[in-house]
């Protein structure tokens, strides 16, 4: 199992680290345009192998896509990160050109690969890959919902004063501060609905804190987060590589599901060796449907900025 991660910055390096530590891949290729940068990150990570007990080979390369040939899964993290006060949508001009060029180069050398898009604005970048490549929809996945759901569960556990292992919940919709749809109605603590423990007011606070989870970290760190995004990617990659049939909310091209067409947006999917093996349609309340439609309108507005 060969995995390529494009972009050796904080997010890309975290992706490579978490994938390697889980020890299911034979090789992780870390690629960057900056001379020697990926090589240095790969060497640093390989020097943790004996300490962390993994045998995955991590190879760093500068802008040579031939080294990525025959990758089973490719992760695109490249592009400029958010700065404080920036929205994900403001990144579109620069990142669209980068993602288009990167995806084309990856597919040239790995025509059967599955692509996971991390670059922001993530739903629009996933849509761009759909529109500019010939890959089937099952092999193009936007990471956002997996990360947003992890942040949702963190906030739920905080409100419940419970361990996160007790908590389950999901975020669908767009990967943006206004587009996320945290499904508080369905969230549980050990199979008991969290509505049994938390007031509507507290749950609304959890929802709002989840929506601005990325912006909160960007303000604190001065740039985008990297640990949780890297862990989210590694979860998706492992589910595919190990054919786990796990359910994650991901940005996926919808063709009628949730009443939406020709849009990449967060919805629960089953991930296995073939990538997206099924899109799961949850019965939403009227309010949740409205929020999903509003989220889709925001994504479409950003998609409209693409030069397709």
N, C-alpha and C positions, 0 to 999 in steps of 0.2 A: 504494500500500500504506500503510494507516493503522494505527498501533499505539498503543494506550492503555496507560499504566502508572499504576495507582492506588497512591498512596503515594509521596511525594517525599522520603522519608528516604534514608539511605545506600544501602540496597539498591535502592530504586526509581530513584534518581538514577543509580546505576551501570548499571542495566538500560538506562535511556534513553541514557546516554553510549555504551555499547558497541553498542547497536543503531544509533545515529546514525553512529558512526565507521565501521561496516561499509557504510553508504551504500546499502542496498537498499530502505529505506523512504522514502516521500515525506514522511511526517509522523509525529512521535511526540508524543502528548498526555500530559503529566504532570499528574496531578490529585492534590490533597491537600485535607484539611479545614481546615488552618491557613491563615488569611488571608495571601495574598501569598507563601507559602512556595514553592509550585510555580512561581509566576511568577519568583521570584528564581533558583531552580535552573535553570529553562529559559533565562533570560537569560544566566546564567553559562556554561551549556553552549554556547549559541549563539555566545558570544564566543570559543569555541575552534574554531569551524567553519573559519575561514580558516587557522588554525594546523594543524589536523588534517586538512584537506582533505576535508570532507564537505559535502553540500548538503541533507541531511535537515533539515526544519524542525521545531524543538522548541517546542511551545507549552505554557505553564504555565497552569493554571486552578484556581480555588478552588471546589471542591464543586459544579460545574455540569456535570452529566452530559450535557447537550445538546451540549456541545463534543466529546464522545466519539462522537457519532453516526456510524454506518457504519464503525466500526473493524473491520478484518479480524481482528485479534488483540488480546486484552486480557490484561494481566498484573496479577494481584492480589498486591501486596506489603504491603498495609496491615495494621495490627495492631501490638501491642506486641512488641518484640524480646526475646530472652532476656537475662537478667542472669546473672552468675556464680552457679553453684549451682542454677539453674533447669533443669528439663527442658523439652523442647518441649511435652510433654503438659500442663504446668502453665499454659500460655497459653490453653487451650481455652475457658474461660468467656468471656473478653473477645473473643478473636479470632473465635469462631464467630458472634457477633452482627454483627461488622464484616463478615466475609466474606459472610454471607448477604445483608446489605443492599447491599453493593457489587455482588455478582454480579447481583442483581435489577435494580439501576439500570443496569448495563452492558447487560444483555440487553434492557431496555426500549428503549434507543436503538440497539442493534446486535444484532438478533435472530439474525443469521447469523454472529456472531463465534465465534472459537475462544478459550477461556479457559485461561490458564496460571496455576496456583495456586502461590504461593511462601510464603504465610503459614503459620506453624506452629500446631499440629502438622499438617504438610503433607498426609500421607495422609488424615487425618481431615477436613481442610478441603476436599480434593478430593472426598471422599465426600459431604460436606455439599452442595457445589455440585451433584453428581449428584442428590441427594435433593430438592433444593429448586428445581430448574430443569427445564425441558423440553428442554434441549440433549441431543443424542445423545452417547453415550459417546465417540465419536471426537473430539469437540470440547471435552473437559474433560481437562486434562493437569496432573499434579503434577510440579513441577520436580525433586524431590529426588535421584533416581538419577543425573541428569546431573552434579550437584554432587558427590555422594558418589564417583562414578567418577573425577572429576577429582582429588579428594583421594587416592583409591586410587593413581592413576597417579603422583602426586607422591611418595607414600611408597614406591612400587615403585622409581621412579627414584633416590630417595635411597638405598635399600638396595642397588641394583645399581651405584651410582655411575655412572649412565648419563644421557644427555640424555633428557628426557621424550618427545621426538619418537621415540625408539626403543621406547617402552613402550606397551602397550595392555592394558586390563583393564576389568572391569565389576563394579559393585555392584548387586545386586538386593535385594528385601525392603523392609522399612519404613525410612523416613527418621528413625531414632532411634538413640541411642547403643547400644542393645541389639538393635535389629531389623535392622541392616544385614547383608547376606550378601555379603561381598567374595569373588569367585570366583577365589581364588589359583590353583586347579588349571588354569584356562584362560588366565591372564595370560601375555603373551608379551613378549619383547624381539626385535624384528625377526623375528617368526614363530617364534622358538625359545621354548619354554615356560620361564618364569622358574624353574621347579623344577629346571632344569638348572644354574642359577647360585646359587640361594639355598637354604639349609638349611630344613627344616621349622620349626625354632625361629625363624629370622629371618622367615619368611613369616607365622608366627603373630603376630609382633610387628608386622609391616606391617598385618595384619588388624585387630589391636586398636587401633593408632594411627589407622587409617582410621575405625573406629567412633566414636572420641571426637574426630574432627577438628573438629567444630563446637564441642564443649565446650572443647577446648583453646584455640581462638581466642577464645571468649567469656571465658575466664579471663584471657587475655592482654590483650584489648581492653577488657573491661568491658561489652561488648555483642556482638551477633551480627556475624559477618563480612559484608562487602558486595562486595568485588571479585570473588571467585570466584562467589558467587551471581548477581551481575549478568552475568558472562561466561557462566555456564551458561544463564541465560534467553536471552541474545542468540543463543546457539547454537541453541536450540530454535526461537526466533522466525524466525531466518534459514532453518532447514531447512524450516519451513512456508511462509514467504513466497516462497522461491525454489524450492519444490517439489523439494527435493534428494533425497528418499527416503533420508535418513540414518537410521542406527540409534542410538537413545539409550535407556538405561534410564530410564523415567518411571513415575510413579504413575498407574496405569490401572485402570479398573473391570474386574475379572476375572469371567468367567462360565463357569467350568469349567477355564480354563487353570491349570496348576500345581496342579490339584486344589482350587482355591479358588473361592468364589462370593460375590457381593455384598460385595466389599471392594475398596478402592483400595489398591494396593501396588506397589512397584517391580518392573517387568519390562521386558525390551527390546522396543521398538516401532519401527516404521518411520514416520517423520514426513514428510509431504508437504503439498500444498496443502489437502487435506481434513482435516488434523490427523493423528490416529492412523490410519494406513492398514492396519496389520497388527500384531498382537501376536505376537512371536517366542517360541516355546517351546523352551528349551534343555533337553537331557537332563541332569538333575541326578543326582548320586550320592545314595545313601541318606542320608548325613550332611547334604548340602546340602538335600535335601527336608525333613529334620527341622528344620534351621535356618529354612527358609522357613515351615514350619508354626508354629514357635515365634514367628517374627516376626509372622505373621498374627494369632496369638492376642493379641499385644501391641497391634496396631492395633485389633482388635475391642474390646478392653477400653477403649481410648480412645474409639472410636466410640460405645460405650455411654454415654458422658457427654454426648452430644449430645441436645438437646431437639428431636427431630424430630416 
